[in-house]
Amino acid sequence: MTISPFQILFSQEVRAYMVMQALGLASCYCFLRLLDGAALKWWKVGYVLMTGLLLWSQLYSVFVPFAQNVFYFGLIALRRP
């Protein structure tokens, strides 16, 4: 199984998605901490850094910040009187 060409190609393709998942999770965690009211500048720096690395690592990762923005503007719309 370790010398199968299919297994080697599949493992090389999956690595990028693991990085995208980890960075997307870190970006969402920093985003939720910022929404929770954590005013520490490290959460802001972490969010920008994780989102930047996320966008740099994978093409399809643009949907994560898009979903975060939709969620944020939905919260703003619901809080208006």
ZAPABA-942095 format. One record per atom (N, C-alpha, C): residue number from 1; residue in one letter; atom name; x, y, z. Coordinates in nm, 3 decimals. Layout:
# residues N
{pos = NUM; code = A; site = CA; xx = X; yy = Y; zz = Z}
...
# end
This chain:
# residues 81
{pos = 1; code = M; site = N; xx = 0.081; yy = -0.119; zz = 0.000}
{pos = 1; code = M; site = CA; xx = 0.000; yy = 0.000; zz = 0.000}
{pos = 1; code = M; site = C; xx = 0.086; yy = 0.126; zz = 0.000}
{pos = 2; code = T; site = N; xx = 0.202; yy = 0.122; zz = 0.061}
{pos = 2; code = T; site = CA; xx = 0.284; yy = 0.243; zz = 0.066}
{pos = 2; code = T; site = C; xx = 0.354; yy = 0.272; zz = -0.066}
{pos = 3; code = I; site = N; xx = 0.360; yy = 0.175; zz = -0.155}
{pos = 3; code = I; site = CA; xx = 0.423; yy = 0.201; zz = -0.284}
{pos = 3; code = I; site = C; xx = 0.321; yy = 0.217; zz = -0.397}
{pos = 4; code = S; site = N; xx = 0.196; yy = 0.221; zz = -0.361}
{pos = 4; code = S; site = CA; xx = 0.092; yy = 0.238; zz = -0.460}
{pos = 4; code = S; site = C; xx = 0.095; yy = 0.382; zz = -0.513}
{pos = 5; code = P; site = N; xx = 0.104; yy = 0.402; zz = -0.644}
{pos = 5; code = P; site = CA; xx = 0.106; yy = 0.538; zz = -0.699}
{pos = 5; code = P; site = C; xx = -0.021; yy = 0.617; zz = -0.667}
{pos = 6; code = F; site = N; xx = -0.134; yy = 0.549; zz = -0.663}
{pos = 6; code = F; site = CA; xx = -0.258; yy = 0.617; zz = -0.630}
{pos = 6; code = F; site = C; xx = -0.254; yy = 0.672; zz = -0.488}
{pos = 7; code = Q; site = N; xx = -0.206; yy = 0.595; zz = -0.394}
{pos = 7; code = Q; site = CA; xx = -0.199; yy = 0.640; zz = -0.255}
{pos = 7; code = Q; site = C; xx = -0.103; yy = 0.757; zz = -0.239}
{pos = 8; code = I; site = N; xx = 0.007; yy = 0.754; zz = -0.310}
{pos = 8; code = I; site = CA; xx = 0.104; yy = 0.863; zz = -0.302}
{pos = 8; code = I; site = C; xx = 0.046; yy = 0.991; zz = -0.360}
{pos = 9; code = L; site = N; xx = -0.019; yy = 0.984; zz = -0.475}
{pos = 9; code = L; site = CA; xx = -0.080; yy = 1.103; zz = -0.535}
{pos = 9; code = L; site = C; xx = -0.193; yy = 1.157; zz = -0.450}
{pos = 10; code = F; site = N; xx = -0.273; yy = 1.068; zz = -0.393}
{pos = 10; code = F; site = CA; xx = -0.385; yy = 1.113; zz = -0.310}
{pos = 10; code = F; site = C; xx = -0.334; yy = 1.181; zz = -0.183}
{pos = 11; code = S; site = N; xx = -0.230; yy = 1.128; zz = -0.122}
{pos = 11; code = S; site = CA; xx = -0.177; yy = 1.189; zz = 0.000}
{pos = 11; code = S; site = C; xx = -0.117; yy = 1.325; zz = -0.027}
{pos = 12; code = Q; site = N; xx = -0.060; yy = 1.346; zz = -0.144}
{pos = 12; code = Q; site = CA; xx = -0.003; yy = 1.475; zz = -0.178}
{pos = 12; code = Q; site = C; xx = -0.112; yy = 1.578; zz = -0.205}
{pos = 13; code = E; site = N; xx = -0.225; yy = 1.536; zz = -0.256}
{pos = 13; code = E; site = CA; xx = -0.335; yy = 1.629; zz = -0.282}
{pos = 13; code = E; site = C; xx = -0.406; yy = 1.669; zz = -0.154}
{pos = 14; code = V; site = N; xx = -0.414; yy = 1.581; zz = -0.060}
{pos = 14; code = V; site = CA; xx = -0.490; yy = 1.605; zz = 0.063}
{pos = 14; code = V; site = C; xx = -0.418; yy = 1.701; zz = 0.156}
{pos = 15; code = R; site = N; xx = -0.289; yy = 1.711; zz = 0.146}
{pos = 15; code = R; site = CA; xx = -0.212; yy = 1.797; zz = 0.238}
{pos = 15; code = R; site = C; xx = -0.258; yy = 1.942; zz = 0.232}
{pos = 16; code = A; site = N; xx = -0.284; yy = 1.994; zz = 0.116}
{pos = 16; code = A; site = CA; xx = -0.327; yy = 2.134; zz = 0.103}
{pos = 16; code = A; site = C; xx = -0.463; yy = 2.156; zz = 0.169}
{pos = 17; code = Y; site = N; xx = -0.550; yy = 2.058; zz = 0.162}
{pos = 17; code = Y; site = CA; xx = -0.681; yy = 2.073; zz = 0.223}
{pos = 17; code = Y; site = C; xx = -0.672; yy = 2.068; zz = 0.375}
{pos = 18; code = M; site = N; xx = -0.577; yy = 1.994; zz = 0.429}
{pos = 18; code = M; site = CA; xx = -0.558; yy = 1.991; zz = 0.574}
{pos = 18; code = M; site = C; xx = -0.510; yy = 2.127; zz = 0.624}
{pos = 19; code = V; site = N; xx = -0.421; yy = 2.190; zz = 0.550}
{pos = 19; code = V; site = CA; xx = -0.374; yy = 2.323; zz = 0.587}
{pos = 19; code = V; site = C; xx = -0.489; yy = 2.423; zz = 0.579}
{pos = 20; code = M; site = N; xx = -0.569; yy = 2.413; zz = 0.474}
{pos = 20; code = M; site = CA; xx = -0.683; yy = 2.503; zz = 0.459}
{pos = 20; code = M; site = C; xx = -0.782; yy = 2.485; zz = 0.574}
{pos = 21; code = Q; site = N; xx = -0.807; yy = 2.362; zz = 0.614}
{pos = 21; code = Q; site = CA; xx = -0.901; yy = 2.337; zz = 0.722}
{pos = 21; code = Q; site = C; xx = -0.848; yy = 2.392; zz = 0.855}
{pos = 22; code = A; site = N; xx = -0.721; yy = 2.372; zz = 0.882}
{pos = 22; code = A; site = CA; xx = -0.664; yy = 2.421; zz = 1.007}
{pos = 22; code = A; site = C; xx = -0.663; yy = 2.574; zz = 1.012}
{pos = 23; code = L; site = N; xx = -0.624; yy = 2.638; zz = 0.903}
{pos = 23; code = L; site = CA; xx = -0.622; yy = 2.784; zz = 0.899}
{pos = 23; code = L; site = C; xx = -0.763; yy = 2.842; zz = 0.901}
{pos = 24; code = G; site = N; xx = -0.857; yy = 2.776; zz = 0.835}
{pos = 24; code = G; site = CA; xx = -0.996; yy = 2.821; zz = 0.838}
{pos = 24; code = G; site = C; xx = -1.055; yy = 2.812; zz = 0.977}
{pos = 25; code = L; site = N; xx = -1.023; yy = 2.706; zz = 1.048}
{pos = 25; code = L; site = CA; xx = -1.070; yy = 2.690; zz = 1.185}
{pos = 25; code = L; site = C; xx = -1.009; yy = 2.796; zz = 1.277}
{pos = 26; code = A; site = N; xx = -0.880; yy = 2.824; zz = 1.259}
{pos = 26; code = A; site = CA; xx = -0.814; yy = 2.927; zz = 1.339}
{pos = 26; code = A; site = C; xx = -0.871; yy = 3.065; zz = 1.307}
{pos = 27; code = S; site = N; xx = -0.899; yy = 3.091; zz = 1.180}
{pos = 27; code = S; site = CA; xx = -0.957; yy = 3.219; zz = 1.141}
{pos = 27; code = S; site = C; xx = -1.097; yy = 3.237; zz = 1.200}
{pos = 28; code = C; site = N; xx = -1.177; yy = 3.132; zz = 1.196}
{pos = 28; code = C; site = CA; xx = -1.311; yy = 3.139; zz = 1.254}
{pos = 28; code = C; site = C; xx = -1.307; yy = 3.155; zz = 1.404}
{pos = 29; code = Y; site = N; xx = -1.211; yy = 3.091; zz = 1.469}
{pos = 29; code = Y; site = CA; xx = -1.198; yy = 3.106; zz = 1.614}
{pos = 29; code = Y; site = C; xx = -1.162; yy = 3.249; zz = 1.652}
{pos = 30; code = C; site = N; xx = -1.067; yy = 3.308; zz = 1.581}
{pos = 30; code = C; site = CA; xx = -1.031; yy = 3.448; zz = 1.608}
{pos = 30; code = C; site = C; xx = -1.148; yy = 3.540; zz = 1.576}
{pos = 31; code = F; site = N; xx = -1.221; yy = 3.511; zz = 1.470}
{pos = 31; code = F; site = CA; xx = -1.338; yy = 3.591; zz = 1.434}
{pos = 31; code = F; site = C; xx = -1.444; yy = 3.587; zz = 1.543}
{pos = 32; code = L; site = N; xx = -1.471; yy = 3.469; zz = 1.595}
{pos = 32; code = L; site = CA; xx = -1.571; yy = 3.457; zz = 1.701}
{pos = 32; code = L; site = C; xx = -1.525; yy = 3.522; zz = 1.830}
{pos = 33; code = R; site = N; xx = -1.396; yy = 3.516; zz = 1.860}
{pos = 33; code = R; site = CA; xx = -1.344; yy = 3.585; zz = 1.978}
{pos = 33; code = R; site = C; xx = -1.359; yy = 3.736; zz = 1.963}
{pos = 34; code = L; site = N; xx = -1.340; yy = 3.788; zz = 1.842}
{pos = 34; code = L; site = CA; xx = -1.359; yy = 3.931; zz = 1.820}
{pos = 34; code = L; site = C; xx = -1.506; yy = 3.970; zz = 1.833}
{pos = 35; code = L; site = N; xx = -1.596; yy = 3.885; zz = 1.787}
{pos = 35; code = L; site = CA; xx = -1.738; yy = 3.914; zz = 1.802}
{pos = 35; code = L; site = C; xx = -1.783; yy = 3.905; zz = 1.947}
{pos = 36; code = D; site = N; xx = -1.714; yy = 3.822; zz = 2.024}
{pos = 36; code = D; site = CA; xx = -1.748; yy = 3.803; zz = 2.164}
{pos = 36; code = D; site = C; xx = -1.709; yy = 3.925; zz = 2.248}
{pos = 37; code = G; site = N; xx = -1.631; yy = 4.014; zz = 2.194}
{pos = 37; code = G; site = CA; xx = -1.593; yy = 4.134; zz = 2.264}
{pos = 37; code = G; site = C; xx = -1.452; yy = 4.131; zz = 2.318}
{pos = 38; code = A; site = N; xx = -1.373; yy = 4.038; zz = 2.276}
{pos = 38; code = A; site = CA; xx = -1.233; yy = 4.034; zz = 2.319}
{pos = 38; code = A; site = C; xx = -1.159; yy = 4.147; zz = 2.250}
{pos = 39; code = A; site = N; xx = -1.124; yy = 4.249; zz = 2.329}
{pos = 39; code = A; site = CA; xx = -1.065; yy = 4.369; zz = 2.271}
{pos = 39; code = A; site = C; xx = -0.913; yy = 4.361; zz = 2.262}
{pos = 40; code = L; site = N; xx = -0.857; yy = 4.247; zz = 2.290}
{pos = 40; code = L; site = CA; xx = -0.713; yy = 4.235; zz = 2.279}
{pos = 40; code = L; site = C; xx = -0.671; yy = 4.248; zz = 2.133}
{pos = 41; code = K; site = N; xx = -0.563; yy = 4.322; zz = 2.113}
{pos = 41; code = K; site = CA; xx = -0.519; yy = 4.340; zz = 1.974}
{pos = 41; code = K; site = C; xx = -0.463; yy = 4.212; zz = 1.916}
{pos = 42; code = W; site = N; xx = -0.427; yy = 4.116; zz = 2.000}
{pos = 42; code = W; site = CA; xx = -0.373; yy = 3.990; zz = 1.948}
{pos = 42; code = W; site = C; xx = -0.478; yy = 3.910; zz = 1.873}
{pos = 43; code = W; site = N; xx = -0.604; yy = 3.922; zz = 1.911}
{pos = 43; code = W; site = CA; xx = -0.710; yy = 3.852; zz = 1.836}
{pos = 43; code = W; site = C; xx = -0.727; yy = 3.915; zz = 1.699}
{pos = 44; code = K; site = N; xx = -0.711; yy = 4.046; zz = 1.692}
{pos = 44; code = K; site = CA; xx = -0.720; yy = 4.113; zz = 1.562}
{pos = 44; code = K; site = C; xx = -0.602; yy = 4.075; zz = 1.473}
{pos = 45; code = V; site = N; xx = -0.484; yy = 4.074; zz = 1.531}
{pos = 45; code = V; site = CA; xx = -0.365; yy = 4.035; zz = 1.456}
{pos = 45; code = V; site = C; xx = -0.376; yy = 3.889; zz = 1.414}
{pos = 46; code = G; site = N; xx = -0.424; yy = 3.805; zz = 1.504}
{pos = 46; code = G; site = CA; xx = -0.441; yy = 3.663; zz = 1.473}
{pos = 46; code = G; site = C; xx = -0.541; yy = 3.641; zz = 1.361}
{pos = 47; code = Y; site = N; xx = -0.651; yy = 3.718; zz = 1.365}
{pos = 47; code = Y; site = CA; xx = -0.752; yy = 3.704; zz = 1.260}
{pos = 47; code = Y; site = C; xx = -0.696; yy = 3.744; zz = 1.124}
{pos = 48; code = V; site = N; xx = -0.628; yy = 3.857; zz = 1.119}
{pos = 48; code = V; site = CA; xx = -0.572; yy = 3.903; zz = 0.992}
{pos = 48; code = V; site = C; xx = -0.465; yy = 3.807; zz = 0.942}
{pos = 49; code = L; site = N; xx = -0.381; yy = 3.759; zz = 1.034}
{pos = 49; code = L; site = CA; xx = -0.274; yy = 3.667; zz = 0.995}
{pos = 49; code = L; site = C; xx = -0.330; yy = 3.533; zz = 0.946}
{pos = 50; code = M; site = N; xx = -0.424; yy = 3.477; zz = 1.021}
{pos = 50; code = M; site = CA; xx = -0.480; yy = 3.347; zz = 0.982}
{pos = 50; code = M; site = C; xx = -0.560; yy = 3.357; zz = 0.853}
{pos = 51; code = T; site = N; xx = -0.636; yy = 3.464; zz = 0.836}
{pos = 51; code = T; site = CA; xx = -0.713; yy = 3.481; zz = 0.714}
{pos = 51; code = T; site = C; xx = -0.622; yy = 3.506; zz = 0.595}
{pos = 52; code = G; site = N; xx = -0.516; yy = 3.583; zz = 0.616}
{pos = 52; code = G; site = CA; xx = -0.420; yy = 3.605; zz = 0.508}
{pos = 52; code = G; site = C; xx = -0.351; yy = 3.477; zz = 0.464}
{pos = 53; code = L; site = N; xx = -0.308; yy = 3.398; zz = 0.563}
{pos = 53; code = L; site = CA; xx = -0.246; yy = 3.269; zz = 0.529}
{pos = 53; code = L; site = C; xx = -0.346; yy = 3.175; zz = 0.463}
{pos = 54; code = L; site = N; xx = -0.470; yy = 3.181; zz = 0.509}
{pos = 54; code = L; site = CA; xx = -0.575; yy = 3.097; zz = 0.450}
{pos = 54; code = L; site = C; xx = -0.596; yy = 3.132; zz = 0.303}
{pos = 55; code = L; site = N; xx = -0.607; yy = 3.260; zz = 0.274}
{pos = 55; code = L; site = CA; xx = -0.628; yy = 3.302; zz = 0.136}
{pos = 55; code = L; site = C; xx = -0.506; yy = 3.274; zz = 0.048}
{pos = 56; code = W; site = N; xx = -0.389; yy = 3.275; zz = 0.107}
{pos = 56; code = W; site = CA; xx = -0.268; yy = 3.248; zz = 0.032}
{pos = 56; code = W; site = C; xx = -0.251; yy = 3.099; zz = 0.005}
{pos = 57; code = S; site = N; xx = -0.306; yy = 3.015; zz = 0.092}
{pos = 57; code = S; site = CA; xx = -0.279; yy = 2.872; zz = 0.081}
{pos = 57; code = S; site = C; xx = -0.370; yy = 2.799; zz = -0.018}
{pos = 58; code = Q; site = N; xx = -0.491; yy = 2.847; zz = -0.039}
{pos = 58; code = Q; site = CA; xx = -0.586; yy = 2.770; zz = -0.120}
{pos = 58; code = Q; site = C; xx = -0.682; yy = 2.865; zz = -0.192}
{pos = 59; code = L; site = N; xx = -0.715; yy = 2.832; zz = -0.313}
{pos = 59; code = L; site = CA; xx = -0.802; yy = 2.917; zz = -0.394}
{pos = 59; code = L; site = C; xx = -0.945; yy = 2.920; zz = -0.339}
{pos = 60; code = Y; site = N; xx = -0.995; yy = 2.805; zz = -0.296}
{pos = 60; code = Y; site = CA; xx = -1.133; yy = 2.797; zz = -0.251}
{pos = 60; code = Y; site = C; xx = -1.155; yy = 2.849; zz = -0.110}
{pos = 61; code = S; site = N; xx = -1.052; yy = 2.900; zz = -0.049}
{pos = 61; code = S; site = CA; xx = -1.068; yy = 2.950; zz = 0.087}
{pos = 61; code = S; site = C; xx = -1.133; yy = 3.088; zz = 0.092}
{pos = 62; code = V; site = N; xx = -1.159; yy = 3.149; zz = -0.022}
{pos = 62; code = V; site = CA; xx = -1.225; yy = 3.280; zz = -0.022}
{pos = 62; code = V; site = C; xx = -1.367; yy = 3.271; zz = 0.035}
{pos = 63; code = F; site = N; xx = -1.421; yy = 3.151; zz = 0.039}
{pos = 63; code = F; site = CA; xx = -1.556; yy = 3.135; zz = 0.092}
{pos = 63; code = F; site = C; xx = -1.562; yy = 3.148; zz = 0.244}
{pos = 64; code = V; site = N; xx = -1.452; yy = 3.126; zz = 0.311}
{pos = 64; code = V; site = CA; xx = -1.451; yy = 3.138; zz = 0.458}
{pos = 64; code = V; site = C; xx = -1.468; yy = 3.284; zz = 0.500}
{pos = 65; code = P; site = N; xx = -1.385; yy = 3.379; zz = 0.453}
{pos = 65; code = P; site = CA; xx = -1.410; yy = 3.519; zz = 0.490}
{pos = 65; code = P; site = C; xx = -1.543; yy = 3.572; zz = 0.436}
{pos = 66; code = F; site = N; xx = -1.586; yy = 3.521; zz = 0.322}
{pos = 66; code = F; site = CA; xx = -1.716; yy = 3.561; zz = 0.270}
{pos = 66; code = F; site = C; xx = -1.828; yy = 3.520; zz = 0.366}
{pos = 67; code = A; site = N; xx = -1.823; yy = 3.398; zz = 0.415}
{pos = 67; code = A; site = CA; xx = -1.923; yy = 3.350; zz = 0.510}
{pos = 67; code = A; site = C; xx = -1.914; yy = 3.427; zz = 0.641}
{pos = 68; code = Q; site = N; xx = -1.794; yy = 3.462; zz = 0.683}
{pos = 68; code = Q; site = CA; xx = -1.779; yy = 3.541; zz = 0.805}
{pos = 68; code = Q; site = C; xx = -1.840; yy = 3.679; zz = 0.789}
{pos = 69; code = N; site = N; xx = -1.821; yy = 3.741; zz = 0.673}
{pos = 69; code = N; site = CA; xx = -1.880; yy = 3.872; zz = 0.648}
{pos = 69; code = N; site = C; xx = -2.032; yy = 3.866; zz = 0.640}
{pos = 70; code = V; site = N; xx = -2.084; yy = 3.764; zz = 0.577}
{pos = 70; code = V; site = CA; xx = -2.230; yy = 3.747; zz = 0.572}
{pos = 70; code = V; site = C; xx = -2.286; yy = 3.730; zz = 0.713}
{pos = 71; code = F; site = N; xx = -2.219; yy = 3.652; zz = 0.795}
{pos = 71; code = F; site = CA; xx = -2.262; yy = 3.633; zz = 0.934}
{pos = 71; code = F; site = C; xx = -2.256; yy = 3.764; zz = 1.011}
{pos = 72; code = Y; site = N; xx = -2.149; yy = 3.840; zz = 0.995}
{pos = 72; code = Y; site = CA; xx = -2.133; yy = 3.966; zz = 1.066}
{pos = 72; code = Y; site = C; xx = -2.240; yy = 4.068; zz = 1.025}
{pos = 73; code = F; site = N; xx = -2.263; yy = 4.083; zz = 0.896}
{pos = 73; code = F; site = CA; xx = -2.364; yy = 4.178; zz = 0.851}
{pos = 73; code = F; site = C; xx = -2.505; yy = 4.131; zz = 0.885}
{pos = 74; code = G; site = N; xx = -2.526; yy = 4.000; zz = 0.894}
{pos = 74; code = G; site = CA; xx = -2.654; yy = 3.948; zz = 0.942}
{pos = 74; code = G; site = C; xx = -2.677; yy = 3.983; zz = 1.087}
{pos = 75; code = L; site = N; xx = -2.572; yy = 3.976; zz = 1.169}
{pos = 75; code = L; site = CA; xx = -2.585; yy = 4.016; zz = 1.310}
{pos = 75; code = L; site = C; xx = -2.616; yy = 4.164; zz = 1.322}
{pos = 76; code = I; site = N; xx = -2.552; yy = 4.245; zz = 1.240}
{pos = 76; code = I; site = CA; xx = -2.579; yy = 4.389; zz = 1.244}
{pos = 76; code = I; site = C; xx = -2.724; yy = 4.416; zz = 1.203}
{pos = 77; code = A; site = N; xx = -2.772; yy = 4.349; zz = 1.101}
{pos = 77; code = A; site = CA; xx = -2.910; yy = 4.369; zz = 1.055}
{pos = 77; code = A; site = C; xx = -3.011; yy = 4.325; zz = 1.160}
{pos = 78; code = L; site = N; xx = -2.980; yy = 4.221; zz = 1.235}
{pos = 78; code = L; site = CA; xx = -3.072; yy = 4.174; zz = 1.338}
{pos = 78; code = L; site = C; xx = -3.073; yy = 4.262; zz = 1.463}
{pos = 79; code = R; site = N; xx = -2.964; yy = 4.332; zz = 1.488}
{pos = 79; code = R; site = CA; xx = -2.955; yy = 4.417; zz = 1.607}
{pos = 79; code = R; site = C; xx = -3.018; yy = 4.553; zz = 1.589}
{pos = 80; code = R; site = N; xx = -3.047; yy = 4.590; zz = 1.466}
{pos = 80; code = R; site = CA; xx = -3.110; yy = 4.721; zz = 1.443}
{pos = 80; code = R; site = C; xx = -3.254; yy = 4.718; zz = 1.492}
{pos = 81; code = P; site = N; xx = -3.298; yy = 4.832; zz = 1.550}
{pos = 81; code = P; site = CA; xx = -3.438; yy = 4.836; zz = 1.599}
{pos = 81; code = P; site = C; xx = -3.542; yy = 4.844; zz = 1.490}
# end
